[in-house]
Amino acid sequence: MDLRHLRHFLVVASQLNITRAARLLGLSQPALSRQIKDLETELKVGLFIREVNGLRLTGAGKFLLKEAQSILDRSDLLVKTFSSFASQEHGRFTIGYDPGAISQKFFGTLSRFGAYHPQIEMSIREQSTANCWSLCVPIPWMSRYFRSPRRLCRWIARA
């Protein structure tokens, strides 16, 4: 089974009309009809009841509608996860901070960074200012965000 077939099935199921779905997908109506028929043949079950004024999902079609969306969501997550590995945006780092030298926005900033980059594990540790600077080491994927470790430390200190 091809993920493309599942994507096309979802569009047809949302439109309940092959012609409208084909237009949305940029396909010809016969080509899309053939793909749906191929999917039904592969699954050995009818997914739609063909009616004069459109389509209606069968019980199997309703089941596939839920499952197809779940499969495609997991597939998209998998692609996103491996894209982050390819761009080296994964891993773990520890941030040392001096509570007397940091504003209250610090933790909110780290929280936003963590939400934007969930694949990066962060931990924070209370340190003296001198130790914070000594903990700064280059992290390859951070070079896109900050040109140097010191710049990262200054950015966090300003937060």
Steps between C-alpha positions, in 0.01 A plus 500: 500500500631839401465802732395699196196275465407570861537876447281479192246286686475766773426773245235287328348412840487867600337604171286191442533586134772368266486795260545763774772293669683456169487875442642568849778247446582619148421157352263385231178344624570163330850482653367567850213252452756237397714568810199462729399180320858368535493578873167318538641203306813490715297516821243256360213719618284780363571838655224701333145444389464666164176697470355725230577819693841399640654250734429366846754329726446135585575371849847400378541845345415668833751277677769576241428871530606498867792264447632674187517835681684338788745324266571821307547699823752243625671500161530880506641485853753239390613720209527802732700298754746374240529847349613625840764225511619598155533862606661394831218663699489236768688420813538619854661796666527651846476871572672642805348820641572746777167582668625846598594589143197377310156655454173319570438468123784247482285197577223613264755538223635150562146365507424660161825363356409154634150520350642603162771231511349202690767265364767689698526400864600784732591509863592802709741526790567781744860620462711805570541743208860389444395135479218587259751647253731201537211262424440660160609255232420494128192302402488449119127547445499820704726673249188581297355689796807643669841559343689414818439342840559839664227653284262226619593568861445875449164433334389282791630754754292774331183289500 
